[in-house]
Amino acid sequence: MKLWALLQSWPGRYLVSVAVVGGATVLTALLPDEIERRNATLFFGAVMVSAWWGGFGCGLVSTFLSAVAIAYLFMPLLHTFGLASDDQIRLCLFLAVAGLISYLNGARQRAEEHHA
């Protein structure tokens, strides 16, 4: 019961955000080389779960952490933040869609609180 209360507090919600992005990073790193590692599918899932659980702010934190992980670990110039133009476009699209996911989940939470 104490764990559940912790996860519902504001620090707990942000901890969930960091944990799911960490999980997406580890799972993406474990993918075989034949699979496109620049694919951000697991990170979209991390943003979705974070925003659903914690709202808009947690979704934005997950979006930022995911973008950093993608740019630093999974783009061709590994362990740098230098990106080719197609990678910049891919990362910008990720940021836009993940931001939209965060916004929509935040709006859903506000609507549920308003009608509760």
C-alpha positions as CSV (number, residue, x, y, z in Angstrom):
1,M,0.0,0.0,0.0
2,K,2.9,2.4,0.7
3,L,4.4,1.7,-2.7
4,W,1.0,2.6,-4.4
5,A,0.8,5.9,-2.4
6,L,4.4,6.7,-3.4
7,L,3.7,6.1,-7.1
8,Q,0.7,8.4,-7.0
9,S,2.7,11.2,-5.4
10,W,4.3,13.8,-7.7
11,P,7.9,12.4,-7.0
12,G,6.6,8.9,-7.7
13,R,5.0,9.9,-11.0
14,Y,8.3,11.4,-12.2
15,L,10.2,8.4,-11.0
16,V,7.8,6.2,-13.1
17,S,8.7,8.5,-16.1
18,V,12.4,8.0,-15.6
19,A,12.0,4.3,-15.1
20,V,10.0,3.6,-18.2
21,V,12.4,5.7,-20.4
22,G,15.2,3.7,-18.8
23,G,13.4,0.5,-19.6
24,A,12.8,1.6,-23.2
25,T,16.5,2.4,-23.5
26,V,17.6,-1.0,-22.2
27,L,15.2,-2.9,-24.4
28,T,16.1,-0.9,-27.5
29,A,19.8,-1.5,-26.8
30,L,19.1,-5.3,-26.6
31,L,17.5,-5.4,-30.0
32,P,19.6,-7.3,-32.6
33,D,21.6,-5.3,-35.1
34,E,19.4,-6.5,-37.9
35,I,16.4,-4.5,-36.4
36,E,16.5,-0.8,-37.0
37,R,17.7,0.6,-33.6
38,R,16.9,4.2,-34.7
39,N,13.2,3.2,-34.5
40,A,11.7,5.1,-31.6
41,T,8.7,2.7,-31.1
42,L,9.6,1.7,-27.5
43,F,10.2,5.4,-26.6
44,F,6.7,6.3,-27.9
45,G,5.4,3.7,-25.5
46,A,7.4,5.1,-22.6
47,V,6.1,8.6,-23.3
48,M,2.5,7.2,-23.5
49,V,2.8,5.3,-20.2
50,S,4.4,8.3,-18.5
51,A,1.8,10.8,-19.7
52,W,-1.0,8.4,-18.9
53,W,0.2,7.8,-15.4
54,G,1.6,11.3,-14.5
55,G,0.0,13.8,-16.8
56,F,1.5,16.4,-19.1
57,G,4.6,17.2,-17.1
58,C,5.7,13.6,-16.7
59,G,5.1,13.1,-20.4
60,L,7.3,16.1,-21.3
61,V,10.0,14.7,-19.0
62,S,9.8,11.4,-20.7
63,T,9.9,13.1,-24.1
64,F,13.0,15.0,-23.2
65,L,14.8,12.0,-21.7
66,S,13.8,9.8,-24.7
67,A,15.1,12.4,-27.2
68,V,18.4,12.5,-25.3
69,A,18.7,8.8,-25.3
70,I,17.8,8.4,-28.9
71,A,20.2,11.2,-30.0
72,Y,23.1,10.0,-27.9
73,L,22.8,6.2,-28.0
74,F,21.0,5.2,-31.1
75,M,21.7,7.7,-33.9
76,P,24.6,6.9,-36.3
77,L,27.3,9.1,-34.6
78,L,27.1,7.1,-31.4
79,H,27.8,8.8,-28.1
80,T,27.7,12.2,-29.6
81,F,25.0,14.7,-30.2
82,G,26.0,15.4,-33.8
83,L,23.1,14.4,-36.1
84,A,22.8,14.1,-39.9
85,S,19.9,16.1,-41.5
86,D,17.7,13.0,-41.8
87,D,18.3,12.1,-38.2
88,Q,17.4,15.7,-37.2
89,I,14.1,15.4,-39.0
90,R,13.4,12.0,-37.4
91,L,14.2,13.4,-33.9
92,C,12.0,16.5,-34.5
93,L,9.1,14.4,-35.6
94,F,9.6,12.2,-32.5
95,L,9.5,15.4,-30.3
96,A,6.4,16.7,-32.0
97,V,4.4,13.4,-31.8
98,A,5.6,12.7,-28.2
99,G,4.7,16.2,-27.2
100,L,1.2,15.7,-28.7
101,I,0.8,12.4,-26.8
102,S,1.8,14.2,-23.6
103,Y,-0.6,17.1,-24.2
104,L,-3.6,14.7,-25.1
105,N,-3.0,12.6,-22.0
106,G,-2.8,15.7,-19.8
107,A,-6.0,17.0,-21.3
108,R,-7.6,13.6,-20.6
109,Q,-6.5,13.7,-17.0
110,R,-7.9,17.3,-16.5
111,A,-11.2,16.2,-18.0
112,E,-11.4,13.2,-15.8
113,E,-10.7,15.3,-12.7
114,H,-13.3,17.9,-13.8
115,H,-16.0,15.3,-14.2
116,A,-15.1,13.3,-11.1
